[in-house]
Amino acid sequence: MSATIEALMKEKRVFEPPKALVDKSNVKRFMDQHRIKTVKQLYEKAKDQEWFWGEMAKDLHWYRKWKTVLSGKAPYFVWFDGGKTNIACNALDRHMKDGKADKVAYIWEGELGEVRKVTYREMYKEVNRIANGLRSLG
């Protein structure tokens, strides 16, 4: 048996998103903010991982800002050394505070075609219910 995996199908098509979606996207805002004109330029600039992830991290809430974005050597990298954040706060709480409580946080689609749209408010209630249950267990 071979130790490598070979791709048997090569997809060459490109499906461009609608311009209206692109114009409202976070990527477009990021590119405009940094005066980056094309996605190709963004890919090139993003090769500087410390710059790219440092910029991405600015959109998150930090209790304490990091000293360095990336340090160490593979496989022992240290990301955002000295920083302190809470991923649940960044995933949920900030959206509740920003007036997005009733916006859809995610859409779940089952194999049989069932669809459930969950708002940030609904998810916030469930996460807190589970957290309180775990807290009561110590």
N, C-alpha and C positions, 0 to 999 in steps of 0.2 A: 504494500500500500504506500502511496506517495505521501511525503511529509508536507507537501505544499497543496494549497487549494487553487484550482484553476477556474477562472470565470469563463463560463461557457457562452454567456450572452453578453454582448457589449451594446449598451444603449447609447445612441449618438444624438437622439433628439434633444432639443432644448425647449423648455416650456417657460416662456417669459411671463411674468406676472403683469396684470393690467397696470397701466401707467398711474391711474388714480390710486391704486394700492401702494405702489412704489412711492408716490409723492407723499403719502401719509405715514410711511414706515419709519421705524426707529433708525434703520440703516441710513436712510436718506437724511434724517436729521443729524446723525453722527457725521456723515460725510460732509454735509454743509457746514457744520460746526468747525470741522478741521480743514476746510477748503480742499477737499478731495473730490475730484471731478468724476472719476470712473470707478467701477467695482474693481477693475484690474489694478488701479492705483491703490485702492484700499487693501487688496490682497498683498501687494508688495509691501506696503507700509506695515501691515499686520504681522509680517515676518519678524518684526521687532516685538517679541511677545511681552516684554516688560512695558513698553509703551502702550500696546494695544490693551492688555488686561488692566493696566493702571487706569486707562481712560474708561474702560467698561466699569470698573469698580467705583468710579466716581458717582455713578447713578444709584449706588446702594447706600443704605444708611449704615454708618460705622459709629460705634461707641468710642472707638479709639482708632485713629488712622494708622496704617501700616508704616513701617520704616523702609522696607524694601518690598517690591512686588514679587521678585523671584530670586531665590538664592539656593545654594547647594548644588549637588551634582546627581545625575541619574544613578540610581532610582530614588534618591533621597532629597528631592526638591522640597523647598519650603516656600509656600505661596503666602504673600501678604504678612510677612513676619512682623510681629508686634501689633498687628491689627486685631480689633475685637468687633465682631458683628453678630447678628442673630439671623439666620437664614429664614426662619419662620416670619420674623418681623419684615424682612425684605420681600418675602413671597406673598404675604397677606396683609399685615397690619398697615403698611404704608399705603396700600390701595384703599383700605377702609378710610383712612384719614384724608386721602386725596379726592374723595367724592366718587369713587368708582365702586362702591359697595354693591350696587345693583347691576353692574356690568357683568357679562359672562366671563368667568375665570377660565373655565375649560368646558369642552364639549365631549361627552362620552358617547361612543357609538358601539353598540353590541353587534355580535355576529348575525343576529336575526333581524337587524334593521332598527332595533330600538335606539332612541336618542334621548340623552339627558343633558340639559344645559344647567351648569352649576354656577351661580353667581359668587362673587367674593364674599358676600354676606353669609350665604348658605355654607360655604366652605369654612369661613371663620367660626361660625357656630359649631360645626362638626369638629374642627380641630380643637377648639376650646373644650368641648364636651369630652373628647378623648384625653386631652391633657389633664383635665380635672380628675378623670377616672384614674389615670396613671398616678397622679399626685396623691390621691386617696389611698393608693396601694403602697405608697412610700417610694 
